[in-house]
Amino acid sequence: MSASTPAVPTPGGLTDAEAARRLTADGPNTLARDARRSLPALIVEVLREPMFLLLLTCGAIYLVLGDLREAMTLLVCVVLVLAISVVQAHRTERAVAALRDMTSPRALVVRGGLARRIAGSEVVRGDLVLLHEGDRVPADGVLHRAESMAVDESLLTGESVPVDKRPTSGGDESQARVFAGSLVVKGHGLAEIHATGAGSEIGKIGAALADLKPAVSRVQREIHRLVRLFGGLGAACCVVVLLVEGLARGAWLSGLLAGITLAMSLVPEEFPLVLTVFLALGAWRMSRRNVLIRRIPALENLGAATTLCVDKTGTLTENRMTLLELRAGPASWRADAGESLPGPLYELVEAAALASQREAFDPMDAACRRFVREHLPERAEQHDRWQLAREYPLTPELLAVAQAWRIDAGAAVIAAKGAPEAVMALCRLDAAATASLREAAAAMTASGQRVLGVARAEFVGEPRARQSDYEFRWVGLLGLHDPPRAEVPAALAECRRAGLRVVMITGDAPGTARAIAEHVGMSADGLVTGSELAALTDEAMTARLRGVEVCARVMPAQKLRIVRALQASGEVVAMTGDGVNDAPALKAAQIGVAMGGRGTDVAREAAAIVLTRDDFTDLVASVAEGRRIFDNLQKALGFIVAVHVPIAGIALVPMFFGLPMLFHPIHVVFLELVIDPACSVVFEAEPAEPDIMRRPPRPTGAALLDRRTLLLCLAQGATVLAVCLGGLWYVHFHLGRSLAAALGVMFTSLVLGNLGLILVHRSATQPLLRTSGPPTARCGGSCSARWPCCWPSSPSRRSGACFTSR
């Protein structure tokens, strides 16, 4: 990396051309991570698999026996199987690497005068980076601006206490420096990047970005158990065949060859490969549909999800905040009335803008700032000259934010906005005024608006320690409109058909939440508020949330209790979140889902899945994809079990009937050329079943291959074995043809039978292949609202005809 001091950027940041030049010169802003395996390394790893070790052993035996042609033929086939396995491994690794790149940290930079979100790896020296609460600092830099900013630098220093940051003053840069990998836990600021990648402090001390090895998932444990079971069975059969052939006939080498052939027919080396390929390529397919999988085992839980807990703003709605209605005393205005803004409302919109951040990150702040620029441009220019003296963030105790501004040497003003009841408390209004304003706010929320109260105060001297220390004066109410997404009602209907319960969790007022819920087709009959949940014990909360579809005025910290309460009632929970305080809930949920557009880096790191469009329909589509992957995984594993039965049977039959070896290792290798592509290509790409979102969720404890399915697969394999041996008997013993001709018929029958098994297992629409659970039973509305027929909005619940699959 170049060690030269970066040129001071223009106020609008670097140009795209200059940023591209520096990225080329310095390289990407990344640290050393685990290198992708080279081709020789992949080949060595594949050759270490038990199947290939057995094949190489067979080749050595053929050489000892002097059968050079058989040995060379076997070697050629081994090379073909090896090539297929290496290509599959490379394809899987490439998909995982692409996912890792897509889920890397992001940065909000100023380039060409515009703020834009880019990958953290594209940050260069001289970039101006906007940092907000919850962001991970992408590279080392110096702050030009900072408001109430504190940074967690424990990754570098080991000290968990956040460090206060402020811009350079008096030549001391110690408190102005921010470092790559540190986390903004409070406030916001603007930093100029001075060092990236290996040149940053974290790069100098050799910190690694490689992900920690994830814990083994339940499905992985089940696959490993099946491999050990069949592997042990193969080894035992190999020893038995060797001893029988050696002791009874003295043919130790041919016995060893027969035993190895039998072991090869029983070792299900495809199991781990199939699991890896299905999960990795499934995650890659989902990334093309705006769903990024940060932890691939999360795909296992998607198909079992029973409850989706979602935000309202930006998930069910479009996250396009606009000011719809203003009320200040007797004066009022609505955007859809086509009237100009009355003068008495100027102070209201000015105060709302002053209570919003200049570099608006929140949609409400952006809407207030934009409204003033459009309707009162002279006032907006005047505000730009004022100096921000202090910022008061929202707290659980006071749901309001405020900003104090220095107008000149003596005069100063502070503006606050937030929940109407919180701002009323700041203004110390009497009971009559409070009741009147509550009534006005309720009328606005009934139409689905997000209503904020606005207050203002003047002061002299230094800013006060708390918002409550000011003498605030009530200014008025403003209503913001965020239209619901047009596609959400259809997606919710699909969730109901799929047995998925959807719970809206929002910080909005109950009236706003109720209006939006009714608009998109959710029931607000059992609406619960955050204050009500705060007064409940954990057991009482579990009972209270049964049947609830809307939670309003919920603080982010309460999401964790909601997740645990739902899990206590047996739900598999998918929880969406975007803020710092959402991280505990995202970690606790079986499926943590971060919002990629408006979400913080903390939320993204805590979540297993990231929605790049913050769209509810993408979450529903990801559940369907999770079900498809699990379905196809079951099909592939069932096929593997079925196809190994005739192979093992044909390898075992000669020992009991005194026949020569019917199956040689070369035959097993040839069949692998059919089995491997069928598993990793045909079944992996199999489309979803038509009814995949009309079934109840898969029980969390459901086995990949339960006893019923396993017996069915064994029966299918036994049928193919019977056909193959029947063909052998008919041609050789009945028609009197040579054994070679009979073996040709048998082997052809086996290949055709395996192709038939592929066709049988490709479709799970047959009742015998269904493993989704016991038959339908009447629940009478007593299943804790887990199934759609028992939800308050369900017509069958109202009519009393409640059926469900359990």
NUFI-461382 format. One record per residue (C-alpha): residue in three letters; z, y, x. Coordinates in steps of 0.5 Angstrom, whole numbers, plus 2048, in hexadecimal, padded with zeros to 3 digits. Example, Ala and Ser with C-alpha at 12.3 -4.5 7.8 and 13.67 -1.06 7.14 Angstrom:
2
Ala8107F7819 Ser80E7FE81B 
//
This chain:
806
Met800800800 Ser7FE807802 Ala80580B805 Ser802812804 Thr8058167FF Pro8028177F8 Ala7FF81D7F6 Val8038217F1 Pro7FF81F7EA Thr7FD8247E5 Pro8018267DF Gly7FD8217DB Gly7FE81B7E0 Leu7F88187E4 Thr7F18177E2 Asp7EF8107E1 Ala7EA8107E7 Glu7F08127EB Ala7F480D7E9 Ala7EF8087E9 Arg7EE80A7F1 Arg7F58097F2 Leu7F68027EF Thr7F08007F3 Ala7F38037F9 Asp7FB8017F8 Gly7FA7FA7F4 Pro7FD7F97ED Asn8047FB7EC Thr8077F37EC Leu80C7F07F1 Ala80B7E97F4 Arg80B7E37EF Asp8097DC7EF Ala8027DB7F1 Arg7FE7D77ED Arg7FD7D07EF Ser7F77CF7F4 Leu7F17C97F2 Pro7F47C57F8 Ala7FB7C67F5 Leu7F97C47EE Ile7F57BE7F0 Val7FB7BB7F4 Glu8007BC7EE Val7FB7B97E9 Leu7FB7B37EE Arg8027B27EE Glu8027B07E7 Pro8047A97E6 Met7FD7A77E3 Phe7F97A97E9 Leu7FE7A67EE Leu7FD79F7EA Leu7F57A07EA Leu7F67A17F2 Thr7FA79B7F2 Cys7F57977EE Gly7EF79A7F3 Ala7F37977F9 Ile7F47907F6 Tyr7ED7907F5 Leu7EB7927FC Val7F078C7FE Leu7ED7877F9 Gly7E67897FD Asp7E378C7F6 Leu7E07927F9 Arg7DC7947F3 Glu7E17947EE Ala7E67987F3 Met7E079D7F4 Thr7DF79D7EC Leu7E679F7EB Leu7E67A47F0 Val7E07A87ED Cys7E47A77E6 Val7EA7AA7E9 Val7E77B07EC Leu7E47B17E5 Val7EB7B17E1 Leu7EE7B57E7 Ala7E87BA7E6 Ile7EA7BA7DE Ser7F27BB7E0 Val7F17C07E5 Val7EC7C47E0 Gln7F17C47DA Ala7F77C67DF His7F37CC7E2 Arg7F17CE7DB Thr7F87CE7D8 Glu7FB7D17DF Arg7F67D77DE Ala7F87D87D6 Val7FF7D87D8 Ala7FD7DD7DE Ala7F97E27D9 Leu7FF7E17D4 Arg8047E47DA Asp8007EA7DB Met7FF7EC7D4 Thr8077EB7D3 Ser8087EF7D9 Pro80C7F67D9 Arg8087FC7D6 Ala8098037D8 Leu80880A7D4 Val80480E7D9 Val8018157D8 Arg7F98157DB Gly7F481B7D9 Gly7F981E7D5 Leu7FA8187D0 Ala8008137D0 Arg7FE80C7D0 Arg8018057D0 Ile7FE8017D6 Ala8007FB7DA Gly8067FC7DF Ser8017F97E4 Glu7FD7FF7E3 Val8028047E5 Val8008087EC Arg80380D7F0 Gly8038147ED Asp8038117E6 Leu8078157E1 Val80B8107DD Leu80F8117D6 Leu81580E7D6 His81980C7D0 Glu81F8087CE Gly81E8017CF Asp8188027D4 Arg8187FE7DA Val8168037E0 Pro8108007E3 Ala8108037EA Asp8148087EE Gly81480F7ED Val8178167EC Leu8198197E5 His8168207E3 Arg81A8207DD Ala81F81C7DA Glu82381D7D3 Ser82A8197D3 Met8278147D7 Ala82B80E7DA Val8288087DE Asp82A8017DF Glu8297FF7E6 Ser82D7F97E7 Leu8267F57E9 Leu8277F97EF Thr82E7FA7F0 Gly8327F57EC Glu8367FB7E9 Ser8367FA7E2 Val8388017E0 Pro8328057DE Val83080B7E3 Asp82F8127E0 Lys8298157E2 Arg82681C7E2 Pro8208207E5 Thr8218237EC Ser8258287EE Gly82782C7F4 Gly8238277F8 Asp8278217F6 Glu82381B7F4 Ser8288167F3 Gln8298177EC Ala8228187EB Arg81F8127ED Val81D80C7E9 Phe81C8057EC Ala8177FF7E9 Gly81A7FA7E5 Ser8207FF7E3 Leu8217FF7DB Val8228067D7 Val8288057D3 Lys82880C7D0 Gly8248127D0 His81D8147D2 Gly81A8177D8 Leu8138187DC Ala8138157E3 Glu80D8167E8 Ile80C80F7EC His80D80F7F3 Ala80C8087F5 Thr80A8027F1 Gly8097FA7F2 Ala80C7F87F9 Gly80D7FF7FB Ser8138007F6 Glu81A7FF7F8 Ile81A7F87F4 Gly8147F67F8 Lys8177F77FE Ile81D7F37FD Gly8187ED7FB Ala81A7ED7F4 Ala8167E77F0 Leu8137E87E9 Ala8127E17E8 Asp8147DF7E1 Leu81B7DA7E1 Lys8197D37E0 Pro81A7D27D8 Ala81F7CD7D5 Val81C7C77D3 Ser81A7C77CC Arg81B7C27C6 Val8147C07C6 Gln8147BF7CE Arg81A7BB7CE Glu8177B77C8 Ile8107B67CC His8147B47D3 Arg8187AF7CF Leu8127AC7CC Val80F7AC7D3 Arg8157A87D6 Leu8157A37D0 Phe80E7A17D1 Gly80E7A27D8 Gly81479D7D9 Leu8107987D4 Gly80A7987D8 Ala80E7977DF Ala8127917DC Cys80B78E7D9 Cys80878F7E0 Val80E78B7E3 Val80E7867DE Val8067857DE Leu8077847E6 Leu80C77F7E6 Val80977B7E1 Glu80277B7E4 Gly80577A7EB Leu80A7757E9 Ala8067717E5 Arg7FF7717E8 Gly8017747EF Ala7FC77A7EE Trp80077F7F0 Leu7FB7847F2 Ser7F77837EB Gly7FE7837E8 Leu7FF78A7EB Leu7F978D7E9 Ala7FA78A7E2 Gly80178D7E2 Ile7FE7947E4 Thr7F97947DF Leu7FE7927D9 Ala8037987DC Met7FD79D7DC Ser7FB79B7D5 Leu80279D7D3 Val8047A37D7 Pro8037A97D2 Glu8017AE7D8 Glu7FE7B27D3 Phe8047B47CF Pro8067BA7D4 Leu7FF7BC7D5 Val7FE7BC7CE Leu8047C07CD Thr8037C57D2 Val7FC7C67D0 Phe7FD7C77C9 Leu8037CC7CA Ala7FF7D07CF Leu7F87D17CC Gly7FC7D27C5 Ala7FF7D87C8 Trp7F97DA7CB Arg7F57DA7C4 Met7FB7DE7C1 Ser7FA7E37C6 Arg7F37E47C4 Arg7F67E67BD Asn7FB7EB7BF Val8017E67C0 Leu8047E57C7 Ile8087E07C9 Arg80D7E17CE Arg8107DB7CE Ile80C7D57CC Pro8117D07CA Ala8127D57C4 Leu80C7D27C1 Glu8107CC7BF Asn8147D07BB Leu80F7D47B7 Gly80D7CE7B3 Ala8147CD7B1 Ala8167D47AF Thr8197D57A8 Thr81B7DD7A8 Leu8177E37AB Cys81B7E97AC Val8177EF7AD Asp8177F67AD Lys8147FB7A8 Thr8128007AC Gly80B7FE7B0 Thr80C7F77AE Leu80B7F77A6 Thr8097FF7A7 Glu8038027AB Asn8088067AF Arg80480C7AD Met80A8117AC Thr8088187A8 Leu80C81D7A4 Leu80B81C79D Glu81082079A Leu81582679C Arg81B829798 Ala81F82F79A Gly823832794 Pro81F83378E Ala818833793 Ser81482C793 Trp80E82A795 Arg809824795 Ala80482279A Asp80081F794 Ala80082578F Gly7FB829793 Glu80082F794 Ser80183379A Leu80883379E Pro80D83879A Gly81083D79F Pro81783B79D Leu8158347A0 Tyr8138367A7 Glu81B8367AA Leu81B82F7A7 Val81582C7AB Glu8178307B1 Ala81E82D7B1 Ala81B8267B0 Ala8168287B6 Leu81C82A7BB Ala8208247B9 Ser81A8207BC Gln81881E7C3 Arg8128227C6 Glu80F81C7C9 Ala8108187C2 Phe8118117C3 Asp8148107BC Pro80E8107B6 Met8138157B2 Asp81481A7B8 Ala80C81A7B9 Ala80B81B7B2 Cys8108217B2 Arg80D8247B8 Arg8068237B6 Phe8078267AF Val80A82D7B2 Arg80482D7B7 Glu7FF82C7B1 His8038317AC Leu8078367B1 Pro8038367B7 Glu80683D7B9 Arg80D83A7B8 Ala80B8347BC Glu8098387C2 Gln80F83C7C2 His8138357C2 Asp8108337C8 Arg8138397CC Trp81A8377CA Gln81E8337CF Leu82182C7CD Ala82982D7CE Arg82B8267CC Glu82A8207C8 Tyr82E81C7C3 Pro82C8157C2 Leu82D8117BB Thr83380D7BB Pro8368087B7 Glu83B80C7B4 Leu8368127B3 Leu82F8117B1 Ala82C8177B3 Val82981A7B9 Ala8298217BC Gln8278267C1 Ala82982C7C4 Trp8248327C6 Arg8258387CB Ile82183D7C8 Asp8238437CD Ala8298447D1 Gly82E8457CB Ala82B8427C5 Ala82B83A7C4 Val8298367BE Ile82A82F7BC Ala82782B7B7 Ala8298247B4 Lys82581F7B0 Gly8278187AD Ala82A8147A7 Pro82B8197A2 Glu8328177A1 Ala8338187A8 Val83181F7A9 Met8358217A3 Ala83B81E7A6 Leu8398237AC Cys8388297A7 Arg83F8277A4 Leu83C82879D Asp840828797 Ala840823792 Ala83C82678D Ala836828792 Thr837821795 Ala83681E78E Ser83082278D Leu82C821793 Arg82E819793 Glu82A81A78C Ala82481D78F Ala824818795 Ala824812790 Ala81E81578C Met81A816792 Thr81C80F795 Ala81A80C78E Ser81380D790 Gly813809797 Gln81481079B Arg8198107A1 Val81D8157A0 Leu82181A7A5 Gly82681F7A5 Val8258257A9 Ala82A82A7AC Arg82A8307B1 Ala8308347B4 Glu83083A7B9 Phe83583A7BF Val83683E7C5 Gly83883B7CC Glu8388347CE Pro83682E7CA Arg83C82B7C6 Ala83E8247C8 Arg83C8217C1 Gln8388227BB Ser83E8237B7 Asp8418297BB Tyr83B82E7B8 Glu83B8327B2 Phe83582F7AF Arg8318327A9 Trp82E82D7A4 Val82682F7A4 Gly82382A79F Leu82082379E Leu8198207A1 Gly81681A79F Leu8118167A3 His80C8117A1 Asp80A80B7A4 Pro8058077A0 Pro8067FF7A0 Arg8007FB7A3 Ala7FB7F979E Glu7FB7F27A0 Val8037F17A0 Pro8037EE799 Ala7FE7E979A Ala8027E77A0 Leu8087E679C Ala8057E2797 Glu8037DD79C Cys80A7DD79F Arg80D7DB798 Arg8087D5798 Ala80A7D379F Gly8117D379D Leu8127D97A2 Arg8187DE7A0 Val8167E57A2 Val81C7EA7A2 Met81B7F17A3 Ile8207F57A8 Thr8207FC7A8 Gly8248027AA Asp8218067A4 Ala82580879E Pro825802798 Gly821806794 Thr81B807799 Ala81C7FF79B Arg81C7FD794 Ala816801792 Ile8127FE798 Ala8147F7796 Glu8127F878F His80B7FB792 Val80A7F5796 Gly80C7F0792 Met8137EE794 Ser8197EE790 Ala81F7F3791 Asp8247F078B Gly8297EE790 Leu8287F4795 Val82E7F479A Thr8307FA79E Gly8327FB7A5 Ser8397FE7A3 Glu83A7F879E Leu8387F37A4 Ala83D7F67A9 Ala8437F57A4 Leu8417ED7A3 Thr8447E87A8 Asp83F7E37AB Glu8407DE7A6 Ala83F7E37A0 Met8397E67A3 Thr8367DF7A3 Ala8377DE79C Arg8357E579A Leu82E7E579E Arg82C7DF799 Gly8267E1795 Val8267E8798 Glu81F7EB79A Val8217F279C Cys8267F57A1 Ala8277FC7A1 Arg82A8017A5 Val82B7FC7AA Met82D7FE7B1 Pro8297FA7B7 Ala8307F77B9 Gln8317F47B3 Lys82B7F07B3 Leu82E7EB7B8 Arg8337E97B2 Ile82E7E97AD Val82A7E47B2 Arg8307E07B3 Ala8327E07AC Leu82B7DD7AA Gln82C7D87AF Ala8327D67AD Ser82F7D47A6 Gly82A7CF7AA Glu8247D47AA Val81F7D57B0 Val81F7DC7B1 Ala8197E07B4 Met81C7E77B5 Thr8187EE7B7 Gly81A7F37BB Asp8187F97BF Gly81E7FD7C2 Val8247FC7C7 Asn8297FA7C2 Asp8247F57BF Ala8247F07C5 Pro82A7EC7C4 Ala8277EA7BD Leu8217E97C0 Lys8247E47C5 Ala8297E17C0 Ala8237DF7BB Gln81F7D97BC Ile8197DD7BC Gly81A7E47BF Val8147E97BD Ala8137EF7C1 Met80E7F57BF Gly8097F67C4 Gly8077FD7C2 Arg80D8017C1 Gly8127FC7C4 Thr8167FD7CA Asp8167F97D0 Val81D7F67CF Ala81B7F37C8 Arg8157F07CB Glu8197ED7D1 Ala81E7EA7CC Ala8187E87C7 Ala8147E17C7 Ile80E7E47C4 Val80B7EB7C4 Leu8077EE7BE Thr8027F37C1 Arg8007F67BB Asp8077F67B8 Asp8047F37B2 Phe8077EE7AD Thr8017EA7AB Asp8007E87B3 Leu8077E57B2 Val8057E17AC Ala7FF7DF7B0 Ser8037DD7B6 Val8077D87B1 Ala8017D57AF Glu7FF7D47B6 Gly8057D17B8 Arg8057CC7B2 Arg7FD7CB7B4 Ile8007C97BC Phe8057C57BA Asp8017C17B5 Asn7FB7C07BA Leu8017BE7BF Gln8037B97BA Lys7FC7B67B9 Ala7FA7B67C1 Leu8017B27C2 Gly8007AD7BC Phe7F97AC7BF Ile7FB7AA7C6 Val8007A57C3 Ala7FB7A27BF Val7F67A27C4 His7FA79E7C9 Val7FC7997C5 Pro7F57957C5 Ile7F57977CD Ala7FC7947CE Gly7FA78E7C9 Ile7F478C7CD Ala7F778C7D4 Leu7FD7887D1 Val7F97827CD Pro7F677E7D3 Met7FD77D7D6 Phe7FF7797CF Phe7F87757CE Gly7F67747D5 Leu7F07787D6 Pro7EE77C7DB Met7EF7837DC Leu7EB7877D6 Phe7ED78E7D8 His7ED7917DF Pro7EF7977E2 Ile7E879A7E1 His7E87997DA Val7EF79D7D9 Val7EC7A37DD Phe7E57A37D9 Leu7EA7A37D3 Glu7EE7A97D6 Leu7E77AD7D6 Val7E77AC7CE Ile7EF7AD7CD Asp7F07B37D1 Pro7EA7B87CF Ala7EC7B67C8 Cys7F37B87C8 Ser7F27BE7CC Val7EC7C17C9 Val7EA7BD7C2 Phe7F27BE7C0 Glu7F47C47C3 Ala7EE7C87C0 Glu7EF7C47B9 Pro7EF7CA7B3 Ala7F57CA7AF Glu7F67C67A9 Pro7F47CA7A2 Asp7FB7C97A0 Ile7FE7CB7A6 Met8017D17A3 Arg8037CD79C Arg8087C979F Pro80F7CA7A0 Pro8127CC7A7 Arg8127C67AC Pro81A7C37AD Thr81C7C57B3 Gly81F7BE7B5 Ala8187BB7B3 Ala8157B77B8 Leu80F7B77BB Leu80E7B07BA Asp8137AD7B5 Arg8137A67B3 Arg80F7A67AD Thr8097A97B1 Leu80A7A57B7 Leu80A79F7B3 Leu8037A17B0 Cys8007A37B7 Leu80279C7B9 Ala7FF7997B3 Gln7F979D7B4 Gly7F879A7BC Ala7FA7937BA Thr7F47937B5 Val7EF7967BA Leu7F27907BF Ala7F178B7B9 Val7EA78D7B9 Cys7E978D7C0 Leu7EC7867C1 Gly7E87847BB Gly7E17867BE Leu7E37827C4 Trp7E577C7C1 Tyr7DF77C7BC Val7DA77D7C2 His7DD7787C7 Phe7E07737C3 His7DC7737BC Leu7D57757BF Gly7D67717C6 Arg7D47777CA Ser7D67797D1 Leu7DD77C7D2 Ala7D97827D5 Ala7D57837CF Ala7DC7837CB Leu7DF7877CF Gly7DA78C7CE Val7DA78C7C7 Met7E278D7C7 Phe7E17937CC Thr7DC7967C7 Ser7E17957C1 Leu7E67987C5 Val7E379E7C6 Leu7E079F7BF Gly7E779D7BD Asn7EA7A37C1 Leu7E57A87BE Gly7E77A67B7 Leu7EE7A77B9 Ile7EC7AE7BB Leu7E97AF7B4 Val7EF7AC7B1 His7F47B17B4 Arg7F07B77B4 Ser7F27B87AD Ala7F97B87AA Thr7F77B97A3 Gln7F87B17A2 Pro7FF7B079F Leu8017AB7A4 Leu8007AF7AA Arg8057B57A7 Thr80B7B57AA Ser80E7BC7A7 Gly8137B97A3 Pro8167B579D Pro8137B6796 Thr8147BB792 Ala81A7BC78E Arg81D7C0789 Cys8227C578C Gly8247C9785 Gly8257D0789 Ser82A7CD78D Cys8277CD794 Ser82A7D3797 Ala8247D7796 Arg8207D479C Trp81A7D2798 Pro8157D7794 Cys8177D478D Cys81E7D678E Trp81D7DD790 Pro81F7E278B Ser8187E578A Ser8157DE789 Pro8127DC782 Ser8157D5782 Arg81C7D8784 Arg81C7DC77D Ser8197D6779 Gly81E7D177C Ala8187CD77E Cys81A7CC785 Phe8177C778A Thr8177C7791 Ser8157C2797 Arg81C7C179B 
//
